[in-house]
């Protein structure tokens, strides 16, 4: 999905989001398509913005409202949307792109979304931020294989953190 986002391949991004939502959240195909649309539009819109980032919040909130309803979760969709947008924006701010800072913001989002202690998801957030930083450092020719390994490690760690909390 990252390759599609950075390549401005919006149709491909949408398709990948739909598949991910279907697999990750076990949405019906129609629900995955609607929420994939909202997330793809938020990402594409954000990619074009240089200010007024809050314009993407309605799409993010809509996607998280559906996730909360679908899973009978107690998280606040607006808070999760704001937390996600916070780390997106931080990656763009001069002096605030430090992977540790961005990773902490990602961990904030994970803690809200998964209703889990922040410490259980902190390392996953840091690894995801490191993958983003690597992509940014190599923007002209990203090492997608290395980025993919970091993301795989991040999601493995997220799963382990969530599993240990629920055990």
Buried (B, 14 or more C-beta within 10 A) or exposed (E): BBBBBBEEBBEBBBBBBBBBBBEEBEBEEEBBBBBBBBBBBBBBEBBEBEEEBEBBBEBBBBBBBBBBEBEEBEBBBEBBBBBBBBBBBBBEEEEEBEBEBBBBBBBBBBBBBBEBEBEBBBBBBBBBBBBBBBBBEEEEEBEBEEBEBBBEBBBEBBEBBBEEBEE
